[in-house]
Amino acid sequence: MPYLTRPVIAEGTLSRTPQPALPTGDGLLLRPWRADDAPAVHAAFQDPAMHQWHARAADSEDEVRGWIAEWQRAWEGERGVQWAVADASDDRLLGRVALREVVLGDGVAEVAYWTTAAARGRGVAARATRALAHWALDGIGFQRLELLHAVANEASCRVAHKSGFALEGTKRSALLHPDGWHDMHLHARVRGD
C-alpha cells in the first residue's frame, strides 16, 4: 500500500557523506567522536550530577570506547547523530550533543546533551544545542526536534528555552532514573521557529 506523502528526508541523506564538524561561531566546535575521547568521557561520567540526570554509568574507558564506536555506527545507519562538544581553541571536551530516535521519513528526532562539570554555567549546552538545531532544521530539513528533560532538572529547562525549544507539556512518570520515576518536560522546535 503506497504512502500518500513522500519522506521528509530521504534515506542516505546523512550516511552518504562523512559526519560534519559544526563550528558554533562563538568558541565551540561540534565534532565527530574519536576513540581517544574515551578517557574524558569516562571522567565526565564520574560526576555525581551525571548520575542524577542520566540513566547510564561508565564503569571503564573500554566501555566508553564501545559507546563511541556505537555512536559512529549510528551515523552510518542514520539512527542517531552524536557530537563531542569541544573548545574550538584547544579541543578540550566540554560535553556532548546528539540527535536520538531519528526517523528520517517523518523528519523528527530527539535532542540530547550533557556537559562536563567544568563547562557548566557557561552556556555550552545551549550554544551547542542551537548549532545542532540550525544544522538539523535548516541544513538537513528535519521538521521537528523534541527535547525531554526531568521536570526537576531546572538547568536543563533553561537550556531548552535558551535554545529556542518551546515547552509543550509534561509526560508523567515517563523515565526511570536511579531514584525513581521522573515526570519529563517535553519541549520542541520546528522548522521555521
Backbone as JSON, one array per atom type, in Angstrom:
{
  "sequence": "MPYLTRPVIAEGTLSRTPQPALPTGDGLLLRPWRADDAPAVHAAFQDPAMHQWHARAADSEDEVRGWIAEWQRAWEGERGVQWAVADASDDRLLGRVALREVVLGDGVAEVAYWTTAAARGRGVAARATRALAHWALDGIGFQRLELLHAVANEASCRVAHKSGFALEGTKRSALLHPDGWHDMHLHARVRGD",
  "N": [[0.85, -1.17, 0.0], [0.75, 2.13, -0.96], [2.28, 5.12, 0.39], [0.75, 8.29, 1.09], [2.22, 10.54, 1.27], [5.5, 11.87, 0.67], [8.76, 10.86, 1.91], [10.06, 12.98, 4.46], [12.78, 13.44, 4.77], [15.1, 11.99, 2.72], [16.27, 8.58, 2.67], [19.7, 7.94, 3.19], [20.53, 10.54, 3.16], [22.05, 11.42, 5.36], [24.07, 9.41, 5.67], [25.49, 9.26, 3.29], [27.59, 11.01, 3.23], [30.54, 12.0, 5.09], [30.24, 12.49, 8.66], [29.69, 15.81, 9.6], [31.79, 18.42, 11.04], [30.75, 20.99, 13.19], [31.12, 24.28, 13.6], [30.3, 26.63, 16.16], [30.58, 29.31, 16.03], [31.08, 30.82, 18.21], [33.19, 29.99, 19.78], [32.95, 27.25, 20.26], [33.15, 23.86, 19.07], [31.38, 21.43, 17.41], [32.09, 18.2, 16.95], [32.78, 15.05, 15.28], [32.93, 12.07, 17.28], [35.92, 10.6, 18.65], [37.98, 7.72, 19.24], [39.96, 8.34, 21.07], [38.73, 10.08, 22.79], [37.69, 8.73, 24.88], [38.87, 8.6, 27.61], [38.22, 11.21, 28.61], [35.41, 11.25, 28.44], [34.78, 9.13, 30.16], [35.76, 10.22, 32.57], [34.01, 12.41, 32.81], [31.62, 11.1, 33.35], [31.96, 10.28, 35.94], [31.1, 12.2, 37.58], [28.83, 13.16, 40.1], [26.51, 14.62, 39.37], [25.96, 13.76, 36.8], [25.05, 11.21, 37.33], [22.7, 11.8, 38.58], [20.95, 12.82, 36.63], [21.09, 11.16, 34.43], [20.58, 7.91, 33.07], [22.59, 6.16, 32.77], [25.79, 4.76, 33.51], [29.38, 4.94, 33.47], [31.64, 2.51, 33.58], [34.24, 1.95, 32.8], [37.04, 2.99, 30.75], [37.26, 1.39, 28.51], [34.62, 0.52, 28.17], [33.44, 2.97, 27.46], [34.78, 3.44, 25.05], [33.47, 1.55, 23.54], [30.89, 2.71, 23.51], [31.5, 4.98, 21.96], [32.2, 3.81, 19.53], [29.7, 2.76, 18.85], [28.25, 5.16, 18.62], [29.48, 6.18, 16.36], [28.72, 4.25, 14.44], [25.99, 4.7, 14.45], [25.61, 7.04, 12.96], [26.28, 6.1, 10.38], [24.22, 4.26, 10.07], [22.08, 5.93, 10.14], [20.56, 6.3, 12.45], [21.05, 7.9, 14.55], [22.81, 10.84, 15.67], [25.75, 11.85, 17.02], [27.71, 14.21, 18.67], [30.86, 15.34, 19.88], [31.27, 18.03, 22.03], [33.49, 20.51, 21.86], [36.07, 22.74, 23.01], [36.87, 25.21, 20.79], [39.4, 26.29, 20.56], [41.32, 24.69, 21.86], [40.51, 22.06, 21.72], [39.51, 20.79, 23.96], [37.37, 18.6, 25.69], [34.05, 19.47, 26.32], [31.47, 18.62, 26.45], [28.57, 16.88, 25.19], [26.37, 16.64, 22.41], [23.41, 15.6, 20.79], [21.41, 13.91, 18.31], [18.82, 11.75, 18.81], [16.76, 8.81, 18.38], [16.09, 9.09, 15.66], [13.99, 9.58, 12.9], [13.97, 9.58, 9.75], [12.11, 9.58, 7.6], [9.84, 10.77, 8.7], [10.92, 13.11, 9.48], [11.77, 13.76, 12.1], [13.37, 13.95, 15.33], [15.03, 13.4, 18.48], [16.58, 15.61, 20.73], [19.53, 15.49, 22.67], [21.79, 16.11, 25.4], [24.77, 16.72, 27.32], [27.01, 18.18, 29.72], [30.41, 18.63, 30.78], [31.53, 18.87, 34.2], [33.21, 21.09, 34.55], [32.43, 22.73, 32.49], [29.89, 23.64, 32.98], [27.38, 26.17, 33.47], [28.32, 28.02, 31.69], [26.96, 28.36, 29.38], [27.36, 26.43, 27.47], [25.86, 24.07, 26.76], [23.47, 25.19, 25.74], [24.43, 26.77, 23.59], [25.61, 24.8, 21.97], [23.37, 23.22, 21.44], [21.72, 25.01, 20.03], [23.3, 25.31, 17.69], [23.24, 22.69, 16.72], [20.47, 22.4, 16.27], [20.07, 24.33, 14.26], [21.61, 23.22, 12.16], [20.22, 20.76, 11.8], [17.47, 21.47, 11.32], [17.5, 23.62, 9.43], [19.57, 23.0, 7.68], [19.62, 20.17, 7.06], [16.92, 19.5, 6.93], [15.06, 18.53, 8.78], [11.84, 18.4, 10.28], [10.85, 18.57, 12.89], [12.17, 18.81, 16.12], [12.5, 17.26, 19.19], [12.87, 17.7, 22.73], [13.56, 16.33, 25.75], [13.48, 16.47, 29.3], [14.04, 15.84, 32.78], [11.54, 17.1, 34.92], [12.38, 18.16, 37.33], [14.93, 18.99, 36.74], [16.04, 21.87, 36.53], [18.1, 23.36, 35.34], [18.42, 22.14, 32.86], [15.99, 22.77, 31.74], [16.29, 25.51, 31.43], [18.28, 25.49, 29.45], [16.83, 24.39, 27.31], [14.92, 26.44, 26.81], [16.65, 28.64, 26.21], [17.67, 27.68, 23.88], [15.66, 27.85, 22.08], [13.55, 26.04, 22.19], [10.27, 25.36, 22.61], [8.18, 24.89, 25.45], [6.0, 22.21, 25.59], [4.54, 20.5, 27.17], [3.98, 18.13, 29.88], [5.18, 14.94, 30.42], [3.99, 12.44, 32.27], [5.53, 10.44, 34.79], [7.53, 9.35, 33.04], [10.18, 8.5, 32.65], [12.53, 6.28, 33.99], [14.76, 6.8, 36.55], [17.69, 6.3, 38.65], [16.69, 7.1, 41.16], [13.99, 6.74, 40.99], [10.79, 7.09, 39.24], [10.52, 9.71, 36.87], [8.77, 12.68, 36.1], [8.63, 14.22, 32.92], [9.55, 17.1, 31.12], [8.38, 18.11, 27.97], [9.76, 19.62, 25.3], [9.84, 21.37, 22.18], [11.07, 22.16, 18.92], [10.36, 23.47, 15.78], [10.74, 23.46, 12.2], [11.2, 26.68, 10.96], [10.7, 28.02, 13.31]],
  "CA": [[0.0, 0.0, 0.0], [1.63, 3.31, -1.04], [2.07, 6.26, 1.27], [0.21, 9.46, 0.4], [3.21, 11.61, 1.36], [6.88, 11.44, 0.46], [9.58, 11.03, 3.11], [10.52, 14.34, 4.71], [14.21, 13.37, 4.49], [15.36, 10.73, 2.01], [17.31, 7.7, 3.18], [21.01, 8.23, 2.61], [20.89, 11.96, 3.3], [23.14, 11.54, 6.33], [25.16, 8.44, 5.56], [26.26, 9.33, 2.03], [28.74, 11.88, 3.44], [31.07, 11.91, 6.46], [29.61, 13.36, 9.64], [30.41, 17.09, 9.6], [32.1, 19.19, 12.24], [29.93, 22.19, 13.16], [31.54, 25.37, 14.5], [29.17, 27.43, 16.63], [30.87, 30.72, 15.79], [31.34, 31.52, 19.47], [34.21, 29.31, 20.57], [32.73, 25.82, 20.4], [33.13, 23.04, 17.87], [30.74, 20.13, 17.48], [32.88, 17.36, 16.06], [32.56, 13.61, 15.49], [33.67, 11.45, 18.37], [37.11, 9.8, 18.36], [38.27, 6.74, 20.3], [40.8, 8.94, 22.11], [37.88, 10.86, 23.7], [37.18, 7.84, 25.93], [39.21, 8.99, 28.99], [37.49, 12.41, 29.03], [34.0, 10.87, 28.66], [34.75, 8.34, 31.4], [35.91, 11.16, 33.69], [32.77, 13.19, 32.92], [30.57, 10.26, 33.92], [32.2, 10.04, 37.36], [30.47, 13.34, 38.27], [27.52, 12.8, 40.67], [25.4, 15.25, 38.63], [25.63, 12.87, 35.66], [24.27, 10.1, 37.87], [21.39, 12.3, 38.98], [20.07, 13.1, 35.49], [21.27, 10.19, 33.36], [20.29, 6.55, 33.49], [23.72, 5.34, 32.39], [27.07, 4.99, 34.17], [30.54, 4.48, 32.71], [32.5, 1.79, 34.51], [35.63, 1.89, 32.35], [37.32, 3.64, 29.47], [36.94, 0.43, 27.44], [33.19, 0.6, 27.95], [33.19, 4.21, 26.74], [35.22, 3.24, 23.66], [32.35, 0.84, 22.9], [29.86, 3.71, 23.23], [31.94, 5.83, 20.86], [32.06, 3.01, 18.3], [28.27, 2.72, 18.53], [27.86, 6.49, 18.15], [29.96, 6.29, 14.98], [27.87, 3.38, 13.61], [24.65, 5.29, 14.39], [25.62, 7.94, 11.8], [26.25, 5.28, 9.17], [22.9, 3.64, 9.99], [21.09, 7.02, 10.18], [19.71, 6.11, 13.63], [21.36, 8.95, 15.51], [24.0, 11.65, 15.39], [26.37, 12.24, 18.28], [28.88, 15.06, 18.54], [31.61, 15.85, 21.01], [31.3, 19.49, 22.08], [34.86, 20.81, 22.26], [36.55, 24.11, 22.94], [37.42, 25.36, 19.45], [40.8, 26.71, 20.59], [42.26, 23.66, 22.34], [39.87, 20.75, 21.54], [39.15, 20.2, 25.26], [35.98, 18.13, 25.71], [33.15, 20.21, 27.2], [30.18, 17.95, 26.55], [28.03, 16.1, 24.09], [25.05, 16.99, 21.92], [23.05, 14.48, 19.92], [20.06, 13.59, 17.84], [18.47, 10.35, 19.06], [15.43, 8.43, 17.9], [15.95, 9.72, 14.35], [13.09, 8.97, 11.92], [14.14, 10.46, 8.6], [10.89, 9.67, 6.81], [8.93, 11.71, 9.36], [11.65, 14.35, 9.73], [11.76, 14.05, 13.53], [14.42, 13.39, 16.16], [15.09, 13.91, 19.85], [17.85, 16.23, 21.09], [20.06, 15.15, 23.99], [23.06, 16.78, 25.66], [25.33, 16.82, 28.67], [28.26, 18.94, 29.78], [31.33, 18.29, 31.86], [31.36, 19.73, 35.37], [33.95, 22.34, 34.35], [31.78, 23.54, 31.45], [28.55, 24.06, 33.39], [27.2, 27.57, 33.81], [28.96, 28.86, 30.67], [26.13, 28.39, 28.17], [27.86, 25.44, 26.5], [24.78, 23.2, 26.27], [22.54, 25.98, 24.92], [25.1, 27.15, 22.35], [25.75, 23.6, 21.15], [22.03, 22.8, 21.02], [21.3, 25.94, 18.96], [24.03, 24.96, 16.47], [22.69, 21.42, 16.25], [19.12, 22.64, 15.74], [20.22, 25.04, 12.98], [22.06, 22.22, 11.18], [19.19, 19.75, 11.55], [16.24, 22.04, 10.77], [17.73, 24.47, 8.26], [20.51, 22.39, 6.75], [19.23, 18.82, 6.64], [15.5, 19.5, 6.58], [14.16, 17.97, 9.78], [10.65, 19.21, 10.53], [10.57, 18.72, 14.32], [13.11, 18.28, 17.1], [11.97, 17.23, 20.55], [13.85, 17.73, 23.8], [12.96, 15.88, 27.01], [14.32, 16.51, 30.5], [13.3, 15.68, 34.03], [10.94, 18.35, 35.38], [13.2, 18.67, 38.43], [16.21, 19.47, 36.22], [15.78, 23.25, 36.12], [19.17, 23.83, 34.44], [18.12, 21.64, 31.52], [14.85, 23.54, 31.25], [16.84, 26.78, 30.95], [18.95, 25.2, 28.17], [15.79, 24.24, 26.28], [14.38, 27.77, 26.48], [17.69, 29.43, 25.55], [17.92, 27.08, 22.56], [14.5, 28.06, 21.23], [12.62, 24.91, 22.27], [9.07, 25.74, 23.37], [7.6, 23.88, 26.33], [4.71, 21.75, 25.08], [3.76, 19.8, 28.18], [4.65, 17.24, 30.82], [4.92, 13.5, 30.31], [4.02, 11.96, 33.65], [6.23, 9.17, 35.07], [7.95, 8.93, 31.7], [11.53, 7.94, 32.57], [13.04, 5.73, 35.24], [16.12, 7.15, 36.98], [18.03, 5.52, 39.84], [15.89, 7.49, 42.33], [12.57, 6.51, 40.74], [10.2, 7.61, 38.01], [10.54, 11.17, 36.74], [7.97, 13.39, 35.11], [9.53, 14.83, 31.95], [9.08, 18.2, 30.28], [8.54, 17.94, 26.53], [9.97, 20.86, 24.55], [10.05, 21.1, 20.75], [11.37, 23.24, 17.98], [10.02, 23.02, 14.44], [11.32, 24.27, 11.15], [10.53, 27.97, 10.86], [10.67, 28.7, 14.62]],
  "C": [[0.91, 1.24, 0.0], [1.26, 4.36, 0.0], [1.53, 7.43, 0.46], [1.16, 10.65, 0.46], [4.59, 11.02, 1.09], [7.66, 11.59, 1.76], [10.05, 12.48, 3.24], [12.01, 14.44, 4.38], [14.48, 12.0, 3.87], [16.43, 9.91, 2.72], [18.61, 8.01, 2.46], [21.45, 9.67, 2.75], [22.05, 12.15, 4.26], [24.33, 10.67, 5.95], [25.98, 8.56, 4.28], [27.47, 10.26, 2.13], [29.29, 11.64, 4.84], [30.32, 12.87, 7.38], [30.39, 14.67, 9.71], [30.79, 17.56, 11.0], [31.34, 20.51, 12.1], [30.48, 23.24, 14.12], [30.33, 26.19, 14.91], [29.36, 28.9, 16.34], [31.15, 31.5, 17.06], [32.26, 30.72, 20.39], [34.04, 27.83, 20.78], [32.82, 25.14, 19.04], [32.42, 21.74, 18.18], [31.47, 19.26, 16.47], [32.55, 15.89, 16.29], [33.44, 13.08, 16.61], [34.86, 10.67, 17.83], [37.35, 8.85, 19.53], [39.1, 7.37, 21.41], [40.04, 9.91, 23.02], [37.44, 10.03, 24.92], [37.6, 8.26, 27.34], [38.43, 10.22, 29.47], [36.01, 12.11, 29.27], [33.87, 10.07, 29.95], [34.85, 9.25, 32.61], [34.64, 11.97, 33.9], [31.68, 12.39, 33.61], [30.83, 9.85, 35.37], [31.57, 11.14, 38.22], [29.1, 12.93, 38.82], [26.34, 13.43, 39.95], [25.0, 14.41, 37.42], [24.76, 11.71, 36.15], [22.86, 10.54, 38.24], [20.44, 12.39, 37.79], [20.21, 12.13, 34.32], [21.07, 8.78, 33.9], [21.48, 5.62, 33.26], [24.95, 5.74, 33.2], [28.17, 4.46, 33.26], [31.51, 3.82, 33.68], [33.97, 1.76, 34.1], [35.79, 2.66, 31.04], [37.04, 2.7, 28.3], [35.45, 0.43, 27.13], [32.84, 1.84, 27.13], [33.65, 4.1, 25.3], [34.15, 2.48, 22.88], [31.2, 1.78, 22.58], [30.23, 4.53, 22.0], [31.83, 5.08, 19.53], [30.6, 2.92, 17.88], [27.78, 4.07, 18.03], [28.3, 6.69, 16.7], [29.1, 5.45, 14.03], [26.46, 3.97, 13.45], [24.55, 6.27, 13.23], [25.48, 7.14, 10.51], [24.88, 4.64, 8.97], [21.75, 4.64, 10.02], [20.08, 6.85, 11.31], [19.89, 7.23, 14.64], [22.61, 9.68, 15.07], [24.52, 12.17, 16.71], [27.6, 13.09, 17.99], [29.54, 15.27, 19.89], [31.53, 17.37, 20.92], [32.66, 19.85, 22.67], [35.12, 22.31, 22.22], [37.27, 24.25, 21.6], [38.9, 25.71, 19.47], [41.76, 25.6, 20.99], [41.7, 22.24, 22.28], [39.53, 20.05, 22.86], [37.67, 19.82, 25.24], [35.18, 18.9, 26.76], [31.8, 19.53, 27.37], [29.84, 17.15, 25.32], [26.67, 16.67, 23.71], [24.7, 15.95, 20.86], [21.63, 14.59, 19.41], [19.86, 12.11, 18.06], [17.11, 10.08, 18.44], [15.13, 9.09, 16.55], [15.0, 8.9, 13.47], [13.11, 9.91, 10.71], [12.85, 10.65, 7.82], [9.88, 10.66, 7.38], [9.61, 13.06, 9.64], [11.69, 14.74, 11.19], [12.95, 13.38, 14.22], [14.33, 14.01, 17.54], [16.49, 14.44, 20.14], [18.24, 15.78, 22.5], [21.4, 15.85, 24.15], [23.5, 16.53, 27.08], [26.59, 17.67, 28.58], [29.12, 18.42, 30.91], [31.11, 19.27, 33.02], [32.03, 21.08, 35.16], [33.27, 23.27, 33.35], [30.43, 24.1, 31.89], [28.51, 25.53, 33.77], [27.81, 28.53, 32.81], [28.16, 28.91, 29.37], [26.53, 27.38, 27.12], [26.72, 24.61, 25.92], [23.83, 23.97, 25.36], [23.17, 26.35, 23.58], [25.24, 25.95, 21.42], [24.4, 23.14, 20.62], [21.48, 23.72, 19.93], [21.99, 25.59, 17.64], [23.5, 23.66, 15.87], [21.32, 21.63, 15.62], [19.19, 23.36, 14.39], [20.63, 24.06, 11.89], [20.92, 21.28, 10.8], [17.97, 20.33, 10.84], [16.49, 22.77, 9.45], [18.64, 23.83, 7.22], [20.05, 21.06, 6.19], [17.76, 18.75, 6.25], [14.59, 18.78, 7.55], [13.0, 18.94, 9.98], [10.48, 19.53, 12.01], [11.69, 18.07, 15.13], [12.47, 18.36, 18.47], [13.11, 17.17, 21.54], [13.11, 17.38, 25.08], [13.95, 16.03, 28.14], [13.44, 16.33, 31.71], [12.78, 17.05, 34.48], [11.79, 18.98, 36.48], [14.54, 19.24, 37.97], [16.03, 20.88, 35.65], [16.85, 23.79, 35.18], [18.9, 23.36, 33.02], [16.92, 22.37, 30.92], [15.33, 24.9, 30.72], [17.55, 26.59, 29.61], [17.92, 25.1, 27.06], [15.25, 25.59, 25.85], [15.39, 28.62, 25.73], [17.99, 28.94, 24.14], [16.73, 27.2, 21.62], [13.51, 26.92, 21.2], [11.45, 25.29, 23.18], [8.6, 24.58, 24.24], [6.22, 23.52, 25.82], [3.89, 21.01, 26.13], [4.64, 18.93, 29.06], [4.21, 15.81, 30.56], [5.08, 12.92, 31.71], [4.68, 10.6, 33.76], [6.78, 8.55, 33.79], [9.33, 8.28, 31.64], [12.0, 7.49, 33.94], [14.5, 6.12, 35.44], [16.44, 6.3, 38.21], [17.19, 5.85, 41.07], [14.39, 7.35, 42.1], [12.1, 7.12, 39.42], [10.16, 9.13, 38.01], [9.49, 11.62, 35.73], [8.96, 14.13, 34.2], [8.85, 15.99, 31.24], [9.36, 17.84, 28.83], [8.63, 19.33, 25.91], [10.11, 20.47, 23.08], [10.39, 22.38, 20.01], [11.07, 22.69, 16.59], [10.62, 23.96, 13.41], [10.5, 25.57, 11.01], [10.42, 28.72, 12.18], [11.77, 29.76, 14.66]]
}
